[in-house]
Amino acid sequence: MIITPRSSGSPIRQRLLVCIIVFTIASMLFRAAQSLPRIVAVRLLCRAVSTSALVPLSQAALLQRS
């Protein structure tokens, strides 16, 4: 079964899934970067946007589940 934001249920799980997707895309862009400024920009995108939201959202999803 393919997991989509609609099938994931709660808004917390939807945000978590979106963060995971953004992190995956940023990781692919990091791998494809050819110059140092692009590497730095993509790395900042990956760290600032997706990774910083993953920890609190994953903890909230775990607390919501139990």
C-alpha positions as CSV (number, residue, x, y, z in Angstrom):
1,M,0.0,0.0,0.0
2,I,1.3,3.4,-1.0
3,I,1.2,5.9,1.9
4,T,-0.1,9.3,0.9
5,P,-0.9,12.4,3.1
6,R,-4.7,11.6,2.8
7,S,-4.3,8.0,3.9
8,S,-2.1,8.8,6.9
9,G,-4.9,10.1,9.1
10,S,-3.9,12.8,11.5
11,P,-2.5,16.2,10.6
12,I,0.7,15.5,12.5
13,R,1.4,12.4,10.4
14,Q,0.6,14.4,7.3
15,R,3.2,17.0,8.2
16,L,5.7,14.3,9.1
17,L,5.2,12.7,5.7
18,V,5.7,16.0,3.9
19,C,8.9,16.6,5.9
20,I,10.2,13.2,4.9
21,I,9.4,13.9,1.3
22,V,11.1,17.3,1.4
23,F,14.2,15.7,3.1
24,T,14.3,13.0,0.4
25,I,14.1,15.6,-2.4
26,A,16.8,17.8,-0.7
27,S,19.0,14.8,-0.4
28,M,18.7,14.0,-4.1
29,L,19.5,17.6,-4.9
30,F,22.5,17.5,-2.7
31,R,23.8,14.5,-4.5
32,A,23.3,16.2,-7.9
33,A,24.9,19.5,-6.9
34,Q,28.1,20.3,-8.9
35,S,29.5,23.4,-7.2
36,L,30.2,24.4,-3.7
37,P,27.6,27.2,-3.5
38,R,24.9,24.8,-4.6
39,I,26.0,22.2,-2.1
40,V,25.9,24.7,0.7
41,A,22.5,26.0,-0.4
42,V,20.9,22.6,-0.7
43,R,22.5,21.5,2.6
44,L,21.0,24.6,4.3
45,L,17.6,23.8,2.8
46,C,17.8,20.2,4.0
47,R,18.9,21.1,7.5
48,A,16.7,24.2,8.0
49,V,13.4,23.2,6.5
50,S,13.0,19.5,6.8
51,T,15.3,18.1,9.5
52,S,14.4,20.8,12.1
53,A,10.8,19.8,11.8
54,L,11.3,16.0,11.7
55,V,12.3,15.6,15.4
56,P,9.3,17.4,17.0
57,L,6.9,15.9,14.5
58,S,8.1,12.4,15.0
59,Q,7.9,12.8,18.8
60,A,4.4,14.2,18.5
61,A,3.4,11.3,16.3
62,L,4.7,8.8,18.8
63,L,3.0,10.5,21.7
64,Q,-0.3,10.6,19.8
65,R,0.0,6.9,19.0
66,S,0.3,5.8,22.6
